[in-house]
Amino acid sequence: MVWLVPLAVIVLAAVLIGVVIVNQGSPEGGTSVQGTDSQSESGARGESDSGGEEVDLSFVEHRVDGDSRAAGDVDAPVTLVMFSDYQCPYCASWNEETLPTMMEYVAEGDLRIEMRDLAVFGEESERAARAAYAAGLQDKYWEFHDAMFEGGEHPAKSELDDDSLVAAAKDLGLDPVKFKGDLNSVDAHEEFEANAQEGSSLGVASTPTFVIGGKPLVGAQPTKEFVSAVDDALAEAEG
């Protein structure tokens, strides 16, 4: 088993590098990825075209009981890990268009969703990620997450300074003093760095990037692609 994780990391990085270089650069100075008709389904979902054996990437699942940034049972048969950024337009649209469908699987006990908040778009994204962590310490991660992506739009840079984030937290009923302290705490910085290092080690160069049932799916794919990926993973788990 000692050699399996490095091999899996190499394979995931190769898959991601092969399919994420789409729509590089944006007006906001970040790197994003968008699914296009030119992406084959096998490429977007990280399937091998050479017929080689697929590598199980489920080691990226944390499955930590009580993780405020996760939704669903810790023992759910399938886990969806999402690498996201609060300034990523495609992450915002996914939250609006696809997350509700995924939450139906969560409600049925079939799926667990784990978030990894990154900063592809710069320091404002890091601050937002730390803010989401702080909200989670008051059991409001998902409420804060949804507020950041309200209406399928991401917040402007000007809305991601400390004062604006504290105001957003207060609107959700959080203790603003505790929230601000947690936002700028050593723990929040360390947690963000841990997520950033995990994403970097896996070759995650842009958002959104997903691992569903141990298989990567990259970019702003239609909801049906996620339904198919989860259904396939459920069938395999029930195997």
Buried (B, 14 or more C-beta within 10 A) or exposed (E): EEEEEEEBBEBBBEBBEEBBEBBEEBEBEBBBBBBEEEBEEEBBBBBEEEEEEEBEBBBBBBBEEEBBBBBBBBEBBBBBBBBBBBBBBBBBBBBBBBBEEBBEBBEEEBBBBBBBBBBBBBEBBBBBBBBBBBBBBBEBBBBBBEBBBEEEEBBEBEBBEEEBBBEBBBEBEBEBEEBBEBBBBEEBBEBBEEBBEBBEBBBBBBBBBBBBBBBBBBBBBEBEBBBBBBBBBBEEEEE
